[in-house]
Amino acid sequence: MSRSEFEATLGQACIRVDRAIFERGKAPNLEEARRSLDQVLNSSKDGPRLKALRSQLERAADVLSLELDDANLREDLWDCLDYVDYRA
């Protein structure tokens, strides 16, 4: 996965989470996960900062796995975690 693919994948994840928040209304766990994804996305060009946000991305991925029944999203977020581990 390249950085541009990483950014695109996170962008698509944000859209999916936004859709779920819109459908559910107030969803604090999803909103927090969405903020985390946005923070990681905004740090994608800064390797050390991205590495520092890895645990936050993992927590967001865990929350989204529990809250949303979306296997593709779960796999995409695992790919993003791999990117942070091995490419950033």
C-alpha positions in Angstrom: 0.0 0.0 0.0 1.4 3.4 -1.0 0.8 6.6 1.0 -1.9 7.7 -1.5 -3.7 4.4 -1.2 -3.5 4.7 2.6 -5.0 8.2 2.4 -7.7 7.1 0.0 -8.6 4.1 2.2 -8.8 6.2 5.3 -10.9 8.8 3.4 -13.3 6.0 2.3 -13.5 4.8 5.9 -14.4 8.3 7.1 -17.2 8.4 4.6 -18.5 5.0 5.8 -18.4 6.2 9.4 -20.1 9.5 8.5 -22.9 7.5 6.9 -23.3 5.3 9.9 -23.4 8.4 12.2 -26.0 10.0 10.0 -28.2 6.9 10.0 -27.9 6.4 13.8 -28.0 9.9 15.0 -26.0 10.6 18.2 -23.3 7.9 18.4 -20.4 8.9 20.7 -18.2 5.9 20.0 -18.5 6.3 16.3 -17.9 10.0 16.5 -14.7 9.5 18.6 -13.5 6.8 16.1 -14.2 9.2 13.2 -12.1 12.0 14.9 -9.3 9.5 15.3 -9.4 8.5 11.7 -9.3 12.2 10.7 -6.4 12.9 12.9 -4.5 9.9 11.5 -5.4 11.0 7.9 -4.1 14.5 8.6 -0.8 13.1 9.8 -0.2 10.7 6.9 2.7 12.7 5.5 4.6 12.8 8.9 6.0 9.3 9.5 7.0 9.8 13.2 3.7 11.4 14.1 1.8 8.7 12.2 3.7 6.0 14.2 2.7 7.8 17.4 -1.0 7.7 16.4 -0.9 4.0 15.6 -2.5 3.0 18.9 -5.3 5.5 18.3 -5.9 4.1 14.9 -6.0 0.6 16.4 -8.6 1.7 19.0 -10.7 3.3 16.3 -10.5 0.1 14.2 -11.6 -2.0 17.2 -14.6 0.3 17.9 -15.7 0.3 14.3 -15.4 -3.5 14.1 -17.7 -3.7 17.1 -20.2 -1.0 16.1 -20.4 -1.7 12.3 -21.1 -4.9 10.5 -18.7 -4.2 7.6 -16.0 -6.8 6.9 -14.6 -4.6 4.1 -14.1 -1.7 6.4 -12.4 -4.0 9.0 -10.0 -5.3 6.4 -9.3 -1.8 5.1 -8.4 -0.6 8.6 -6.2 -3.6 9.2 -4.4 -2.7 5.9 -4.0 0.8 7.2 -2.5 -0.6 10.5 -0.1 -2.7 8.4 0.9 0.4 6.5 1.7 2.3 9.7 3.7 -0.7 11.0 5.7 -1.4 7.9 5.7 1.7 5.6 5.5 4.8 7.7 
